[in-house]
Amino acid sequence: MLMTIENTNLNSPLERFMDSIADRNLTYYASDLVHLTGCESIDALGAALRRATEVCNCMHIPLRENFKVVFRPQNGELVQDWRLSPMAYMLLVLNSDAHNDVVAHLQVEMVKRALNQE
């Protein structure tokens, strides 16, 4: 596993402030989808995350405001996870494997809600 640790002393006070504002909107964890059995493995989750970030990049949506790599304890180990904004979490669900019943249900529910808002 490749891990990069940034030196926080190099960030300006303004960057740290902007990060803290963005962090307030990161209310979900990507691993929540695994716990809901939305993804069958961390690899599947990683593929869905890559597609979700590609959507943001294509639309020029700042990744900093929607995705943040974090490390959390799990079963005595430190594992990588991602904190997500509500939009990033929905993009993660939309880009997950639709063969999974939970994912398919969530995808249909999102589409139904979007159609009812028009």
Residue frames as a rotation matrix with the C-alpha (Angstrom) as fourth column:
MET 1
0.589 0.808 0.000 0.00
0.808 -0.589 0.000 0.00
0.000 0.000 -1.000 0.00
LEU 2
-0.474 -0.695 0.541 1.39
0.693 -0.673 -0.257 3.38
0.543 0.253 0.801 -1.02
MET 3
0.538 0.629 -0.561 0.79
0.841 -0.445 0.308 6.12
-0.057 -0.637 -0.768 1.52
THR 4
-0.331 -0.577 0.747 1.57
0.532 -0.768 -0.357 9.81
0.780 0.279 0.561 1.21
ILE 5
0.332 0.359 -0.872 1.65
0.920 -0.327 0.215 12.02
-0.208 -0.874 -0.439 4.24
GLU 6
0.317 -0.154 0.936 1.60
0.461 -0.837 -0.294 15.74
0.829 0.525 -0.194 3.57
ASN 7
-0.626 -0.551 -0.551 3.51
0.771 -0.334 -0.542 18.12
0.115 -0.765 0.634 5.76
THR 8
0.398 0.917 0.006 0.77
0.900 -0.392 0.193 20.31
0.179 -0.071 -0.981 7.21
ASN 9
0.124 -0.417 -0.901 3.27
0.522 -0.745 0.416 23.03
-0.844 -0.521 0.125 8.11
LEU 10
-0.845 -0.471 0.253 3.61
0.436 -0.334 0.836 23.83
-0.309 0.817 0.487 4.40
ASN 11
-0.101 0.889 0.447 -0.09
0.896 -0.114 0.429 24.71
0.432 0.444 -0.785 4.08
SER 12
-0.804 -0.133 0.579 -0.94
-0.001 -0.974 -0.226 28.34
0.594 -0.182 0.783 4.50
PRO 13
-0.841 0.539 -0.058 -3.47
0.037 -0.050 -0.998 29.42
-0.540 -0.841 0.022 7.13
LEU 14
-0.245 0.775 -0.583 -5.89
-0.905 -0.398 -0.148 30.21
-0.347 0.491 0.799 4.29
GLU 15
-0.374 0.063 -0.925 -5.56
-0.573 0.769 0.284 26.69
0.729 0.636 -0.252 2.87
ARG 16
-0.940 0.031 -0.340 -6.11
0.273 0.667 -0.693 25.16
0.205 -0.745 -0.635 6.30
PHE 17
-0.620 0.762 -0.185 -9.19
-0.361 -0.487 -0.795 27.35
-0.696 -0.427 0.577 6.76
MET 18
-0.154 0.552 -0.820 -10.55
-0.982 0.010 0.191 26.32
0.113 0.834 0.540 3.34
ASP 19
-0.667 -0.142 -0.731 -9.92
-0.162 0.986 -0.044 22.66
0.727 0.089 -0.681 4.22
SER 20
-0.939 0.321 -0.126 -11.81
0.206 0.229 -0.951 23.01
-0.276 -0.919 -0.281 7.50
ILE 21
-0.322 0.855 -0.406 -14.78
-0.764 -0.488 -0.422 24.62
-0.559 0.174 0.811 5.70
ALA 22
-0.195 0.199 -0.960 -14.78
-0.809 0.521 0.272 21.81
0.555 0.830 0.059 3.11
ASP 23
-0.907 -0.236 -0.350 -14.50
-0.024 0.856 -0.516 19.18
0.421 -0.460 -0.782 5.87
ARG 24
-0.695 0.696 0.183 -17.80
-0.442 -0.212 -0.872 20.34
-0.568 -0.686 0.454 7.39
ASN 25
0.179 0.796 -0.578 -19.62
-0.966 0.030 -0.258 19.06
-0.188 0.604 0.774 4.30
LEU 26
-0.409 -0.396 -0.823 -17.89
-0.565 0.818 -0.113 15.66
0.717 0.419 -0.557 4.26
THR 27
-0.107 0.549 0.829 -20.56
-0.989 0.026 -0.145 13.81
-0.101 -0.836 0.540 6.21
TYR 28
0.908 0.419 -0.013 -20.34
-0.415 0.895 -0.162 10.29
-0.056 0.152 0.987 4.75
TYR 29
-0.182 -0.929 0.321 -17.71
-0.628 0.361 0.689 7.57
-0.757 -0.077 -0.649 4.64
ALA 30
-0.156 0.052 -0.986 -17.16
-0.929 0.330 0.164 5.52
0.334 0.942 -0.003 1.50
SER 31
-0.940 -0.263 -0.218 -16.94
-0.178 0.923 -0.342 2.41
0.291 -0.283 -0.914 3.67
ASP 32
-0.453 0.859 0.240 -20.60
-0.552 -0.059 -0.832 2.99
-0.700 -0.509 0.500 4.64
LEU 33
0.253 0.543 -0.801 -21.51
-0.966 0.192 -0.175 1.58
0.059 0.818 0.573 1.23
VAL 34
-0.541 -0.488 -0.684 -19.50
-0.408 0.864 -0.294 -1.57
0.735 0.120 -0.667 1.93
HIS 35
-0.961 0.178 0.213 -21.29
-0.147 0.326 -0.934 -1.96
-0.236 -0.928 -0.287 5.26
LEU 36
-0.029 0.989 -0.142 -24.63
-0.729 -0.118 -0.674 -1.67
-0.683 0.084 0.725 3.45
THR 37
-0.119 -0.196 0.973 -23.34
0.383 0.895 0.228 -4.45
-0.916 0.400 -0.032 1.17
GLY 38
0.766 0.399 -0.504 -23.33
-0.221 -0.573 -0.789 -1.94
-0.604 0.716 -0.351 -1.67
CYS 39
0.317 -0.738 -0.596 -19.87
-0.864 0.034 -0.502 -2.98
0.390 0.674 -0.627 -2.78
GLU 40
0.938 0.097 -0.333 -18.56
-0.018 0.973 0.231 -6.48
0.346 -0.211 0.914 -2.55
SER 41
0.350 -0.885 -0.306 -14.94
0.937 0.328 0.120 -5.51
-0.006 -0.329 0.944 -1.95
ILE 42
0.265 -0.389 -0.882 -12.59
0.232 -0.862 0.450 -2.62
-0.936 -0.324 -0.138 -1.37
ASP 43
-0.781 -0.560 0.278 -11.47
0.368 -0.052 0.928 -3.00
-0.505 0.827 0.246 -5.01
ALA 44
-0.192 0.808 0.557 -15.05
0.932 -0.027 0.361 -2.51
0.307 0.589 -0.748 -6.22
LEU 45
0.645 0.376 -0.666 -15.33
0.637 -0.745 0.196 0.51
-0.422 -0.551 -0.720 -3.94
GLY 46
-0.230 -0.843 -0.486 -12.08
0.223 -0.532 0.817 1.90
-0.947 0.080 0.310 -5.35
ALA 47
-0.752 0.008 0.659 -13.36
0.658 0.066 0.750 1.51
-0.038 0.998 -0.055 -8.92
ALA 48
0.319 0.936 0.149 -16.60
0.912 -0.346 0.221 3.32
0.259 0.065 -0.964 -8.04
LEU 49
0.487 -0.228 -0.843 -14.60
0.429 -0.778 0.459 6.08
-0.761 -0.585 -0.281 -6.32
ARG 50
-0.646 -0.762 0.053 -12.39
0.385 -0.265 0.884 6.51
-0.659 0.591 0.464 -9.39
ARG 51
-0.447 0.553 0.703 -15.44
0.822 -0.055 0.567 6.88
0.352 0.831 -0.430 -11.62
ALA 52
0.605 0.693 -0.392 -17.05
0.795 -0.556 0.244 9.34
-0.049 -0.459 -0.887 -9.19
THR 53
0.125 -0.631 -0.765 -13.90
0.285 -0.716 0.637 11.50
-0.951 -0.297 0.090 -9.12
GLU 54
-0.771 -0.350 0.532 -13.72
0.581 -0.045 0.813 11.35
-0.260 0.936 0.238 -12.93
VAL 55
0.181 0.910 0.373 -17.25
0.929 -0.283 0.238 12.78
0.322 0.304 -0.897 -13.06
CYS 56
0.695 0.053 -0.717 -16.18
0.474 -0.784 0.401 15.63
-0.541 -0.618 -0.570 -10.79
ASN 57
-0.368 -0.906 -0.207 -13.03
0.323 -0.334 0.885 16.27
-0.872 0.259 0.416 -12.83
CYS 58
-0.582 0.201 0.788 -15.02
0.808 0.033 0.589 16.36
0.092 0.979 -0.182 -16.09
MET 59
0.446 0.856 0.261 -17.48
0.758 -0.517 0.399 18.83
0.476 0.020 -0.879 -14.58
HIS 60
-0.353 -0.720 0.597 -14.71
0.184 -0.679 -0.710 20.91
0.917 -0.141 0.372 -12.93
ILE 61
0.790 0.569 0.228 -16.14
-0.194 -0.121 0.974 20.21
0.582 -0.813 0.015 -9.47
PRO 62
-0.031 -0.897 0.440 -13.43
-0.843 -0.213 -0.493 20.60
0.536 -0.387 -0.750 -6.81
LEU 63
0.121 -0.017 -0.992 -12.38
0.194 0.981 0.007 17.24
0.973 -0.194 0.122 -5.41
ARG 64
-0.833 -0.553 0.016 -11.16
0.127 -0.220 -0.967 18.94
0.538 -0.804 0.253 -2.23
GLU 65
-0.594 0.682 0.426 -14.75
-0.802 -0.540 -0.255 19.87
0.056 -0.493 0.868 -1.36
ASN 66
0.408 0.867 -0.285 -16.16
-0.874 0.461 0.155 16.40
0.266 0.186 0.946 -1.99
PHE 67
0.795 -0.219 -0.565 -13.53
0.194 0.975 -0.105 13.71
0.574 -0.026 0.818 -1.30
LYS 68
0.277 -0.772 0.572 -10.91
-0.905 -0.410 -0.114 13.33
0.322 -0.486 -0.812 1.42
VAL 69
0.151 -0.337 -0.929 -8.70
0.075 0.941 -0.329 10.34
0.986 -0.020 0.167 2.12
VAL 70
0.280 -0.059 0.958 -8.72
-0.935 -0.244 0.258 9.37
0.219 -0.968 -0.123 5.79
PHE 71
-0.491 -0.431 -0.757 -7.39
-0.168 0.899 -0.404 6.45
0.855 -0.071 -0.514 7.78
ARG 72
0.262 0.703 0.662 -9.63
-0.894 -0.082 0.441 4.70
0.364 -0.707 0.607 10.31
PRO 73
-0.739 -0.487 0.465 -9.09
-0.642 0.718 -0.268 1.87
-0.203 -0.497 -0.844 12.76
GLN 74
0.411 0.846 -0.339 -10.83
-0.883 0.463 0.083 -1.38
0.227 0.265 0.937 11.84
ASN 75
0.969 0.027 -0.247 -10.30
0.029 0.975 0.222 -4.72
0.246 -0.223 0.943 13.58
GLY 76
0.652 -0.740 -0.166 -7.04
0.306 0.057 0.950 -3.53
-0.694 -0.670 0.263 15.11
GLU 77
-0.280 -0.727 0.627 -5.66
0.923 -0.023 0.385 -2.23
-0.265 0.686 0.677 11.80
LEU 78
-0.193 0.161 -0.968 -5.47
-0.123 -0.983 -0.139 1.20
-0.974 0.092 0.209 10.23
VAL 79
-0.243 0.198 0.950 -7.38
0.871 0.475 0.124 1.14
-0.426 0.857 -0.288 6.92
GLN 80
-0.986 -0.118 -0.119 -7.87
0.042 -0.863 0.504 3.72
-0.162 0.491 0.856 4.21
ASP 81
-0.041 0.994 0.103 -11.32
0.908 0.080 -0.411 5.24
-0.416 0.077 -0.906 3.80
TRP 82
-0.789 -0.133 0.600 -12.75
0.435 -0.810 0.393 8.38
0.433 0.571 0.697 2.23
ARG 83
-0.375 0.703 -0.604 -14.92
0.433 -0.443 -0.785 11.10
-0.819 -0.556 -0.139 3.71
LEU 84
-0.709 0.214 0.672 -17.49
0.674 -0.075 0.735 12.24
0.208 0.974 -0.091 1.17
SER 85
-0.810 0.568 -0.146 -19.91
-0.523 -0.812 -0.261 15.07
-0.267 -0.135 0.954 0.62
PRO 86
0.009 0.890 0.457 -23.56
-0.160 0.452 -0.877 14.09
-0.987 -0.065 0.147 0.03
MET 87
0.649 0.215 -0.730 -23.04
-0.720 -0.137 -0.680 14.64
-0.247 0.967 0.066 -3.71
ALA 88
-0.341 -0.860 -0.379 -19.89
-0.908 0.406 -0.103 12.52
0.242 0.309 -0.920 -3.76
TYR 89
-0.664 0.161 0.730 -21.71
-0.316 0.824 -0.470 9.74
-0.677 -0.543 -0.497 -1.88
MET 90
0.472 0.881 0.028 -24.52
-0.280 0.179 -0.943 9.78
-0.836 0.437 0.331 -4.45
LEU 91
0.417 -0.410 -0.811 -21.97
-0.898 -0.047 -0.438 9.67
0.141 0.911 -0.388 -7.27
LEU 92
-0.685 -0.668 0.291 -20.33
-0.717 0.689 -0.107 6.73
-0.128 -0.282 -0.951 -5.51
VAL 93
-0.213 0.704 0.678 -23.66
-0.120 0.670 -0.733 4.88
-0.970 -0.237 -0.058 -5.39
LEU 94
0.704 0.534 -0.468 -24.42
-0.478 -0.131 -0.868 5.71
-0.525 0.836 0.163 -9.03
ASN 95
0.248 -0.716 -0.652 -21.02
-0.893 0.092 -0.441 4.36
0.376 0.692 -0.617 -10.05
SER 96
-0.436 -0.337 0.834 -21.18
-0.701 0.709 -0.080 1.17
-0.565 -0.619 -0.545 -7.97
ASP 97
-0.990 -0.019 -0.140 -22.07
-0.100 0.789 0.606 -2.27
0.099 0.614 -0.783 -9.31
ALA 98
-0.342 0.939 0.011 -25.77
-0.935 -0.342 0.090 -2.28
0.088 0.021 0.996 -10.22
HIS 99
-0.217 0.238 -0.947 -25.86
-0.167 0.947 0.276 -6.10
0.962 0.218 -0.165 -9.92
ASN 100
-0.906 -0.102 -0.410 -26.01
0.384 0.208 -0.900 -5.58
0.177 -0.973 -0.150 -6.17
ASP 101
-0.048 0.999 -0.014 -29.61
0.880 0.048 0.472 -5.29
0.472 0.011 -0.882 -4.93
VAL 102
0.228 0.098 -0.969 -28.83
0.768 -0.630 0.117 -2.48
-0.599 -0.770 -0.219 -2.48
VAL 103
-0.720 -0.569 -0.397 -27.03
0.181 -0.707 0.683 -0.41
-0.669 0.420 0.613 -5.11
ALA 104
-0.783 0.479 0.398 -29.75
0.479 0.054 0.876 -1.00
0.398 0.876 -0.272 -7.71
HIS 105
0.204 0.890 -0.408 -32.43
0.968 -0.121 0.221 0.02
0.148 -0.440 -0.886 -5.22
LEU 106
0.024 -0.272 -0.962 -30.54
0.528 -0.813 0.244 3.19
-0.849 -0.514 0.124 -4.26
GLN 107
-0.919 -0.393 0.043 -29.97
0.223 -0.424 0.878 4.08
-0.327 0.816 0.477 -7.92
VAL 108
-0.425 0.844 0.328 -33.67
0.698 0.075 0.712 3.72
0.576 0.531 -0.621 -8.77
GLU 109
0.331 0.545 -0.770 -34.65
0.921 -0.363 0.138 5.70
-0.204 -0.755 -0.623 -5.66
MET 110
-0.416 -0.567 -0.711 -32.30
0.359 -0.820 0.445 8.56
-0.836 -0.070 0.545 -6.63
VAL 111
-0.951 0.092 0.296 -33.71
0.272 -0.214 0.938 8.68
0.150 0.973 0.178 -10.16
LYS 112
-0.062 0.995 -0.084 -37.29
0.891 0.093 0.445 8.66
0.450 -0.047 -0.892 -8.85
ARG 113
0.236 0.106 -0.966 -36.54
0.756 -0.644 0.115 11.54
-0.610 -0.758 -0.232 -6.49
ALA 114
-0.749 -0.570 -0.338 -34.82
0.208 -0.686 0.697 13.52
-0.629 0.451 0.633 -9.24
LEU 115
-0.763 0.519 0.385 -37.80
0.460 0.018 0.888 13.04
0.454 0.855 -0.252 -11.56
ASN 116
0.197 0.879 -0.435 -40.25
0.960 -0.083 0.267 14.13
0.199 -0.470 -0.860 -8.86
GLN 117
-0.132 -0.319 -0.938 -38.34
0.602 -0.778 0.180 17.38
-0.788 -0.541 0.295 -8.34
GLU 118
-0.915 -0.252 0.316 -38.86
0.399 -0.442 0.803 18.55
-0.063 0.861 0.505 -11.92
